Amino acid sequence: MPGPLSGYRIVDMTAVVLGPVATMHLADMGADVIKIEPPEGDIMRNPGNAPSEGMGPIYLAINRNKRAVCLDLKRPEALAALKRLIATADVFVHNMRVEAIERLGLGYEAVKAIKPDIVYAYSVGYRHDGPYGRKPAFDDLVQGASGAAMLASRVDGGPPRFLPSLIVDKTTGLHLGMAVLAALLHRERTGEGQSVEVPMLETITGFWLAEHLFEHSYVPPRGSMGYSRILSADRRPYATKDGYVCALVYNEKNWRAFADEIGRPEIMQDPRFATAKGRANNQPAIQAIMAEVMPTRTTADWLAFFDRADIPAMPVNDLEQLFDDPHLSATSFFTTREHPTEGAIRTTASPFDFSASPTDYRRHAPRLGADGREVLAEAGLAGDEIDALVASGALKLPKAS
């Protein structure tokens, strides 16, 4: 069966990571996502050592199930062709600054005039009506502005540093995708389109502060910001005799079993650990005890005990070990597929599992402009009109192999 978004068309003017992550998930769910790129292509086509120009690994990972059209929107004929495509769409999505998209003539009011019930969704670095609204934004910048870069410093007293992931882009991308779905549902119920803004700073700041607003949730504050369990220096994979284990002694049953196993049942009489409230507010002390005793046994010994005691625990994988993880193997998370230009590539599965309308890997990430003729023909452009766009340079098609 087709995915749950089958029949919806999305004109996608996003680039880099944030927007493409959002539209990848929507494409996995069956939407016809048409990726619009400038002549130089999405910048994320470049990182990595690709067999073919412009087909880098990050681009491959987040642009599956999309069709690609390459238009030089500085040319009026290209913009006119894009507007004809927008007239066939349900969603228009971009991650350009508001002033930049307005200069192109593709602000909300202009797009709404083309398709009155359009869902017009976009992500910016900062709410456009605030003092940062005109500033450029990238993951690193927003990690700094949102407090994320200081979280590690709160743990170890060292300098601020970035999380080793494009966490802001990907998290905001998920929120952008969720917002598109909500706006489509609203349109199904009312027939009304709307504009949706999803800013990076506000999205990720709320994400961190879910736990780290903490005692500043109250006015006046009843303590400090920052959830102590998360900011403990001992909250880390525990060193064992021969490796590392992640474990969380979570409830009273877990804690009693662990205390008995290490031969220290008396610690359950300690007021810090005797009640659920005490344990919740003394997690750093629990983590310190675990860090002290875990090196006395092997990883296999600890995992066997944790399984017997039903204590949440997992081994620690390095990136390369993920390919051999028994769970990921059993669920076919990784698949090797033959890309028409890049040869064998490794792909990852969608995390969404719909029983009636499953997601599917329908098409590989496309070459720059690969679907230009097909898509514009579907939008109603005649063959000679498309030929004229190609001849003028307004529409770029892939180089001959």
One Martini backbone bead per residue (centre of mass of N, CA, C, O) as a GRO file, in nm:
protein
  401
    1MET     BB    1   0.100   0.033   0.017
    2PRO     BB    2   0.079   0.345   0.036
    3GLY     BB    3   0.156   0.602   0.190
    4PRO     BB    4   0.000   0.844   0.392
    5LEU     BB    5   0.107   1.080   0.163
    6SER     BB    6  -0.027   0.996  -0.074
    7GLY     BB    7  -0.092   1.270  -0.311
    8TYR     BB    8   0.118   1.460  -0.209
    9ARG     BB    9   0.265   1.782  -0.279
   10ILE     BB   10   0.615   1.897  -0.257
   11VAL     BB   11   0.777   2.203  -0.251
   12ASP     BB   12   1.141   2.203  -0.222
   13MET     BB   13   1.361   2.477  -0.086
   14THR     BB   14   1.564   2.315   0.065
   15ALA     BB   15   1.876   2.294   0.262
   16VAL     BB   16   2.113   2.085   0.369
   17VAL     BB   17   1.950   1.955   0.663
   18LEU     BB   18   1.689   2.045   0.793
   19GLY     BB   19   1.486   2.031   0.554
   20PRO     BB   20   1.563   1.749   0.431
   21VAL     BB   21   1.472   1.590   0.678
   22ALA     BB   22   1.176   1.662   0.666
   23THR     BB   23   1.123   1.571   0.362
   24MET     BB   24   1.213   1.279   0.390
   25HIS     BB   25   0.987   1.184   0.577
   26LEU     BB   26   0.757   1.265   0.386
   27ALA     BB   27   0.856   1.085   0.153
   28ASP     BB   28   0.846   0.815   0.303
   29MET     BB   29   0.519   0.863   0.337
   30GLY     BB   30   0.460   0.942   0.001
   31ALA     BB   31   0.543   1.200  -0.089
   32ASP     BB   32   0.584   1.440  -0.348
   33VAL     BB   33   0.912   1.541  -0.364
   34ILE     BB   34   1.036   1.859  -0.489
   35LYS     BB   35   1.358   1.947  -0.559
   36ILE     BB   36   1.491   2.272  -0.541
   37GLU     BB   37   1.769   2.395  -0.733
   38PRO     BB   38   2.044   2.541  -0.800
   39PRO     BB   39   2.305   2.522  -1.013
   40GLU     BB   40   2.503   2.437  -0.761
   41GLY     BB   41   2.339   2.323  -0.551
   42ASP     BB   42   2.343   2.158  -0.281
   43ILE     BB   43   2.590   2.183  -0.044
   44MET     BB   44   2.558   1.867   0.052
   45ARG     BB   45   2.697   1.743  -0.210
   46ASN     BB   46   3.015   1.785  -0.122
   47PRO     BB   47   3.066   1.615   0.107
   48GLY     BB   48   3.301   1.396   0.043
   49ASN     BB   49   3.379   1.080  -0.154
   50ALA     BB   50   3.247   1.073  -0.446
   51PRO     BB   51   3.205   0.920  -0.748
   52SER     BB   52   3.016   1.168  -0.801
   53GLU     BB   53   2.925   1.466  -0.866
   54GLY     BB   54   2.710   1.569  -0.609
   55MET     BB   55   2.711   1.265  -0.424
   56GLY     BB   56   2.717   1.281  -0.130
   57PRO     BB   57   2.651   1.120   0.171
   58ILE     BB   58   2.453   1.322   0.301
   59TYR     BB   59   2.273   1.363   0.064
   60LEU     BB   60   2.187   1.065   0.035
   61ALA     BB   61   2.062   1.031   0.330
   62ILE     BB   62   1.836   1.304   0.290
   63ASN     BB   63   1.721   1.248  -0.044
   64ARG     BB   64   1.523   1.045  -0.058
   65ASN     BB   65   1.229   1.020  -0.245
   66LYS     BB   66   1.314   1.236  -0.461
   67ARG     BB   67   1.284   1.509  -0.679
   68ALA     BB   68   1.475   1.691  -0.936
   69VAL     BB   69   1.512   2.054  -0.974
   70CYS     BB   70   1.691   2.291  -1.186
   71LEU     BB   71   1.686   2.643  -1.105
   72ASP     BB   72   1.723   2.979  -1.225
   73LEU     BB   73   1.574   3.230  -1.031
   74LYS     BB   74   1.700   3.484  -1.184
   75ARG     BB   75   1.506   3.387  -1.396
   76PRO     BB   76   1.190   3.450  -1.498
   77GLU     BB   77   1.125   3.173  -1.639
   78ALA     BB   78   1.185   2.999  -1.390
   79LEU     BB   79   0.981   3.128  -1.197
   80ALA     BB   80   0.734   3.065  -1.371
   81ALA     BB   81   0.765   2.757  -1.358
   82LEU     BB   82   0.746   2.731  -1.052
   83LYS     BB   83   0.458   2.848  -1.026
   84ARG     BB   84   0.325   2.617  -1.183
   85LEU     BB   85   0.406   2.404  -0.977
   86ILE     BB   86   0.273   2.524  -0.722
   87ALA     BB   87  -0.025   2.490  -0.834
   88THR     BB   88   0.013   2.156  -0.771
   89ALA     BB   89   0.042   2.201  -0.466
   90ASP     BB   90   0.030   2.160  -0.101
   91VAL     BB   91   0.342   2.232  -0.050
   92PHE     BB   92   0.564   2.489   0.080
   93VAL     BB   93   0.925   2.473   0.133
   94HIS     BB   94   1.167   2.650   0.346
   95ASN     BB   95   1.520   2.794   0.455
   96MET     BB   96   1.490   3.099   0.428
   97ARG     BB   97   1.505   3.409   0.455
   98VAL     BB   98   1.255   3.625   0.433
   99GLU     BB   99   1.391   3.840   0.251
  100ALA     BB  100   1.489   3.642   0.030
  101ILE     BB  101   1.211   3.523  -0.057
  102GLU     BB  102   1.085   3.797  -0.127
  103ARG     BB  103   1.282   3.873  -0.357
  104LEU     BB  104   1.172   3.625  -0.535
  105GLY     BB  105   0.849   3.617  -0.498
  106LEU     BB  106   0.797   3.378  -0.233
  107GLY     BB  107   0.605   3.461  -0.045
  108TYR     BB  108   0.315   3.395   0.099
  109GLU     BB  109   0.126   3.582  -0.065
  110ALA     BB  110   0.229   3.492  -0.345
  111VAL     BB  111   0.166   3.187  -0.311
  112LYS     BB  112  -0.133   3.216  -0.235
  113ALA     BB  113  -0.215   3.337  -0.513
  114ILE     BB  114  -0.164   3.063  -0.657
  115LYS     BB  115  -0.242   2.886  -0.374
  116PRO     BB  116  -0.472   2.932  -0.135
  117ASP     BB  117  -0.426   2.626   0.019
  118ILE     BB  118  -0.147   2.649   0.108
  119VAL     BB  119   0.131   2.509   0.264
  120TYR     BB  120   0.351   2.736   0.436
  121ALA     BB  121   0.680   2.632   0.511
  122TYR     BB  122   0.932   2.742   0.757
  123SER     BB  123   1.283   2.790   0.834
  124VAL     BB  124   1.463   2.963   1.086
  125GLY     BB  125   1.678   3.077   1.317
  126TYR     BB  126   1.479   3.322   1.388
  127ARG     BB  127   1.242   3.497   1.463
  128HIS     BB  128   1.153   3.744   1.239
  129ASP     BB  129   1.034   3.951   1.483
  130GLY     BB  130   1.314   3.965   1.595
  131PRO     BB  131   1.640   4.083   1.647
  132TYR     BB  132   1.752   3.809   1.485
  133GLY     BB  133   1.583   3.775   1.212
  134ARG     BB  134   1.838   3.860   0.999
  135LYS     BB  135   2.014   3.632   1.078
  136PRO     BB  136   2.227   3.402   1.041
  137ALA     BB  137   2.213   3.027   1.048
  138PHE     BB  138   2.367   2.768   1.243
  139ASP     BB  139   2.419   2.513   1.437
  140ASP     BB  140   2.654   2.632   1.605
  141LEU     BB  141   2.522   2.903   1.675
  142VAL     BB  142   2.269   2.778   1.823
  143GLN     BB  143   2.416   2.624   2.035
  144GLY     BB  144   2.524   2.877   2.169
  145ALA     BB  145   2.255   3.050   2.210
  146SER     BB  146   2.092   2.799   2.371
  147GLY     BB  147   2.326   2.653   2.577
  148ALA     BB  148   2.461   2.387   2.470
  149ALA     BB  149   2.774   2.454   2.485
  150MET     BB  150   2.753   2.469   2.820
  151LEU     BB  151   2.682   2.186   2.928
  152ALA     BB  152   2.965   2.055   2.949
  153SER     BB  153   3.075   2.268   3.148
  154ARG     BB  154   2.881   2.182   3.381
  155VAL     BB  155   3.021   1.905   3.415
  156ASP     BB  156   3.368   1.980   3.383
  157GLY     BB  157   3.462   2.300   3.353
  158GLY     BB  158   3.503   2.353   3.076
  159PRO     BB  159   3.476   2.451   2.781
  160PRO     BB  160   3.294   2.525   2.538
  161ARG     BB  161   3.095   2.293   2.328
  162PHE     BB  162   3.007   2.094   2.074
  163LEU     BB  163   2.804   1.883   1.958
  164PRO     BB  164   2.867   1.581   1.759
  165SER     BB  165   2.613   1.727   1.601
  166LEU     BB  166   2.323   1.822   1.404
  167ILE     BB  167   2.095   1.882   1.628
  168VAL     BB  168   1.941   2.134   1.536
  169ASP     BB  169   1.864   2.060   1.253
  170LYS     BB  170   1.719   1.786   1.312
  171THR     BB  171   1.516   1.882   1.523
  172THR     BB  172   1.386   2.103   1.351
  173GLY     BB  173   1.304   1.917   1.119
  174LEU     BB  174   1.098   1.756   1.282
  175HIS     BB  175   0.920   1.999   1.348
  176LEU     BB  176   0.858   2.076   1.058
  177GLY     BB  177   0.715   1.815   0.981
  178MET     BB  178   0.496   1.834   1.199
  179ALA     BB  179   0.376   2.104   1.102
  180VAL     BB  180   0.285   2.008   0.825
  181LEU     BB  181   0.086   1.794   0.922
  182ALA     BB  182  -0.098   1.986   1.083
  183ALA     BB  183  -0.172   2.172   0.841
  184LEU     BB  184  -0.301   1.948   0.671
  185LEU     BB  185  -0.520   1.878   0.873
  186HIS     BB  186  -0.651   2.153   0.876
  187ARG     BB  187  -0.722   2.151   0.573
  188GLU     BB  188  -0.903   1.901   0.578
  189ARG     BB  189  -1.115   2.039   0.780
  190THR     BB  190  -1.129   2.355   0.628
  191GLY     BB  191  -0.955   2.440   0.351
  192GLU     BB  192  -0.708   2.581   0.497
  193GLY     BB  193  -0.441   2.756   0.470
  194GLN     BB  194  -0.088   2.830   0.574
  195SER     BB  195   0.151   2.972   0.781
  196VAL     BB  196   0.479   2.830   0.886
  197GLU     BB  197   0.696   2.871   1.167
  198VAL     BB  198   1.044   2.733   1.236
  199PRO     BB  199   1.266   2.802   1.473
  200MET     BB  200   1.569   2.715   1.597
  201LEU     BB  201   1.606   2.852   1.874
  202GLU     BB  202   1.326   2.790   1.997
  203THR     BB  203   1.329   2.486   1.958
  204ILE     BB  204   1.601   2.411   2.115
  205THR     BB  205   1.547   2.555   2.381
  206GLY     BB  206   1.300   2.385   2.456
  207PHE     BB  207   1.451   2.117   2.447
  208TRP     BB  208   1.649   2.169   2.681
  209LEU     BB  209   1.427   2.290   2.898
  210ALA     BB  210   1.263   2.045   2.976
  211GLU     BB  211   1.497   1.989   3.207
  212HIS     BB  212   1.680   2.271   3.255
  213LEU     BB  213   1.489   2.465   3.396
  214PHE     BB  214   1.366   2.346   3.646
  215GLU     BB  215   1.376   2.552   3.922
  216HIS     BB  216   1.285   2.788   3.707
  217SER     BB  217   0.978   2.719   3.689
  218TYR     BB  218   0.977   2.895   3.930
  219VAL     BB  219   0.818   3.184   4.100
  220PRO     BB  220   1.055   3.177   4.241
  221PRO     BB  221   1.322   3.012   4.250
  222ARG     BB  222   1.414   2.667   4.394
  223GLY     BB  223   1.686   2.691   4.224
  224SER     BB  224   1.856   2.559   3.978
  225MET     BB  225   1.961   2.510   3.682
  226GLY     BB  226   1.956   2.197   3.594
  227TYR     BB  227   1.975   1.857   3.569
  228SER     BB  228   2.161   1.665   3.773
  229ARG     BB  229   2.169   1.388   3.630
  230ILE     BB  230   2.275   1.505   3.353
  231LEU     BB  231   2.527   1.687   3.497
  232SER     BB  232   2.688   1.453   3.574
  233ALA     BB  233   3.008   1.320   3.563
  234ASP     BB  234   2.883   1.007   3.598
  235ARG     BB  235   2.726   1.048   3.326
  236ARG     BB  236   2.823   0.752   3.179
  237PRO     BB  237   2.986   0.521   3.062
  238TYR     BB  238   3.083   0.233   3.215
  239ALA     BB  239   3.358   0.097   3.335
  240THR     BB  240   3.501  -0.203   3.285
  241LYS     BB  241   3.727  -0.454   3.264
  242ASP     BB  242   3.671  -0.454   2.909
  243GLY     BB  243   3.482  -0.178   2.898
  244TYR     BB  244   3.136  -0.085   2.831
  245VAL     BB  245   2.836   0.049   3.006
  246CYS     BB  246   2.491   0.098   2.999
  247ALA     BB  247   2.315   0.216   3.297
  248LEU     BB  248   1.985   0.204   3.486
  249VAL     BB  249   1.891   0.254   3.811
  250TYR     BB  250   1.555   0.321   3.844
  251ASN     BB  251   1.419   0.146   4.063
  252GLU     BB  252   1.370  -0.021   4.350
  253LYS     BB  253   1.418  -0.302   4.236
  254ASN     BB  254   1.687  -0.236   4.104
  255TRP     BB  255   1.836  -0.126   4.356
  256ARG     BB  256   1.819  -0.383   4.529
  257ALA     BB  257   1.961  -0.573   4.333
  258PHE     BB  258   2.225  -0.414   4.318
  259ALA     BB  259   2.297  -0.404   4.619
  260ASP     BB  260   2.314  -0.713   4.649
  261GLU     BB  261   2.524  -0.776   4.424
  262ILE     BB  262   2.753  -0.579   4.573
  263GLY     BB  263   2.721  -0.616   4.895
  264ARG     BB  264   2.512  -0.339   4.975
  265PRO     BB  265   2.221  -0.333   5.137
  266GLU     BB  266   2.253  -0.077   5.331
  267ILE     BB  267   2.198   0.157   5.123
  268MET     BB  268   1.880   0.140   5.155
  269GLN     BB  269   1.902   0.319   5.433
  270ASP     BB  270   1.971   0.554   5.287
  271PRO     BB  271   1.806   0.848   5.248
  272ARG     BB  272   1.893   0.889   4.942
  273PHE     BB  273   1.771   0.567   4.862
  274ALA     BB  274   1.487   0.482   5.007
  275THR     BB  275   1.345   0.670   4.795
  276ALA     BB  276   1.227   0.801   4.513
  277LYS     BB  277   1.297   1.095   4.581
  278GLY     BB  278   1.585   1.049   4.671
  279ARG     BB  279   1.688   0.926   4.405
  280ALA     BB  280   1.607   1.161   4.216
  281ASN     BB  281   1.800   1.374   4.402
  282ASN     BB  282   2.069   1.143   4.392
  283GLN     BB  283   2.207   1.050   4.121
  284PRO     BB  284   2.511   1.116   4.146
  285ALA     BB  285   2.558   0.907   4.375
  286ILE     BB  286   2.478   0.659   4.214
  287GLN     BB  287   2.683   0.697   3.984
  288ALA     BB  288   2.936   0.676   4.166
  289ILE     BB  289   2.894   0.387   4.256
  290MET     BB  290   2.897   0.259   3.977
  291ALA     BB  291   3.179   0.364   3.891
  292GLU     BB  292   3.324   0.197   4.118
  293VAL     BB  293   3.212  -0.115   4.050
  294MET     BB  294   3.225  -0.186   3.740
  295PRO     BB  295   3.546  -0.269   3.713
  296THR     BB  296   3.506  -0.573   3.853
  297ARG     BB  297   3.376  -0.646   3.568
  298THR     BB  298   3.254  -0.755   3.293
  299THR     BB  299   3.046  -0.686   3.048
  300ALA     BB  300   2.904  -0.963   3.034
  301ASP     BB  301   2.840  -0.987   3.335
  302TRP     BB  302   2.666  -0.735   3.362
  303LEU     BB  303   2.455  -0.795   3.140
  304ALA     BB  304   2.352  -1.055   3.269
  305PHE     BB  305   2.252  -0.930   3.530
  306PHE     BB  306   2.065  -0.710   3.415
  307ASP     BB  307   1.875  -0.909   3.280
  308ARG     BB  308   1.789  -1.069   3.533
  309ALA     BB  309   1.700  -0.781   3.686
  310ASP     BB  310   1.573  -0.574   3.488
  311ILE     BB  311   1.804  -0.373   3.401
  312PRO     BB  312   1.883  -0.113   3.230
  313ALA     BB  313   2.088  -0.213   2.941
  314MET     BB  314   2.388  -0.146   2.736
  315PRO     BB  315   2.597  -0.145   2.505
  316VAL     BB  316   2.889   0.000   2.346
  317ASN     BB  317   2.895   0.164   2.044
  318ASP     BB  318   3.049   0.213   1.771
  319LEU     BB  319   2.989   0.305   1.463
  320GLU     BB  320   3.095   0.040   1.319
  321GLN     BB  321   2.919  -0.159   1.508
  322LEU     BB  322   2.631  -0.117   1.392
  323PHE     BB  323   2.645  -0.330   1.155
  324ASP     BB  324   2.653  -0.577   1.398
  325ASP     BB  325   2.398  -0.535   1.527
  326PRO     BB  326   2.149  -0.753   1.608
  327HIS     BB  327   1.901  -0.568   1.591
  328LEU     BB  328   1.958  -0.414   1.325
  329SER     BB  329   1.972  -0.672   1.161
  330ALA     BB  330   1.684  -0.793   1.224
  331THR     BB  331   1.541  -0.504   1.117
  332SER     BB  332   1.681  -0.388   0.858
  333PHE     BB  333   1.824  -0.104   0.878
  334PHE     BB  334   2.034  -0.203   0.681
  335THR     BB  335   2.094  -0.133   0.326
  336THR     BB  336   2.191  -0.259   0.015
  337ARG     BB  337   2.222  -0.056  -0.278
  338GLU     BB  338   2.173   0.034  -0.625
  339HIS     BB  339   2.304   0.296  -0.770
  340PRO     BB  340   2.307   0.436  -1.086
  341THR     BB  341   2.593   0.610  -1.011
  342GLU     BB  342   2.726   0.496  -0.714
  343GLY     BB  343   2.637   0.224  -0.657
  344ALA     BB  344   2.696   0.091  -0.374
  345ILE     BB  345   2.475   0.151  -0.095
  346ARG     BB  346   2.403   0.267   0.226
  347THR     BB  347   2.100   0.230   0.410
  348THR     BB  348   1.828   0.359   0.599
  349ALA     BB  349   1.561   0.333   0.790
  350SER     BB  350   1.268   0.410   0.872
  351PRO     BB  351   1.112   0.478   1.189
  352PHE     BB  352   0.844   0.426   1.046
  353ASP     BB  353   0.547   0.206   1.130
  354PHE     BB  354   0.294   0.128   0.920
  355SER     BB  355   0.040  -0.101   0.887
  356ALA     BB  356  -0.131   0.023   0.625
  357SER     BB  357   0.112   0.257   0.530
  358PRO     BB  358   0.402   0.209   0.444
  359THR     BB  359   0.708   0.269   0.413
  360ASP     BB  360   0.949   0.358   0.142
  361TYR     BB  361   1.201   0.278  -0.099
  362ARG     BB  362   1.164   0.427  -0.416
  363ARG     BB  363   1.417   0.633  -0.434
  364HIS     BB  364   1.690   0.785  -0.511
  365ALA     BB  365   1.902   1.012  -0.488
  366PRO     BB  366   1.934   1.275  -0.697
  367ARG     BB  367   2.041   1.428  -0.944
  368LEU     BB  368   2.096   1.718  -1.074
  369GLY     BB  369   1.796   1.768  -1.240
  370ALA     BB  370   1.675   1.477  -1.318
  371ASP     BB  371   1.337   1.574  -1.317
  372GLY     BB  372   1.262   1.826  -1.488
  373ARG     BB  373   1.090   1.734  -1.725
  374GLU     BB  374   0.875   1.567  -1.579
  375VAL     BB  375   0.769   1.782  -1.379
  376LEU     BB  376   0.696   2.011  -1.583
  377ALA     BB  377   0.497   1.844  -1.743
  378GLU     BB  378   0.300   1.798  -1.502
  379ALA     BB  379   0.261   2.127  -1.482
  380GLY     BB  380   0.206   2.195  -1.816
  381LEU     BB  381   0.453   2.192  -1.985
  382ALA     BB  382   0.580   2.206  -2.278
  383GLY     BB  383   0.831   2.092  -2.466
  384ASP     BB  384   0.920   2.374  -2.582
  385GLU     BB  385   0.939   2.514  -2.308
  386ILE     BB  386   1.157   2.334  -2.188
  387ASP     BB  387   1.368   2.379  -2.408
  388ALA     BB  388   1.393   2.684  -2.356
  389LEU     BB  389   1.499   2.662  -2.067
  390VAL     BB  390   1.753   2.507  -2.139
  391ALA     BB  391   1.875   2.709  -2.348
  392SER     BB  392   1.886   2.956  -2.129
  393GLY     BB  393   1.953   2.817  -1.829
  394ALA     BB  394   1.700   2.784  -1.633
  395LEU     BB  395   1.737   2.474  -1.698
  396LYS     BB  396   1.892   2.198  -1.540
  397LEU     BB  397   2.060   1.921  -1.652
  398PRO     BB  398   2.216   1.651  -1.660
  399LYS     BB  399   2.493   1.518  -1.728
  400ALA     BB  400   2.629   1.319  -1.931
  401SER     BB  401   2.762   0.995  -1.876
   0.00000   0.00000   0.00000
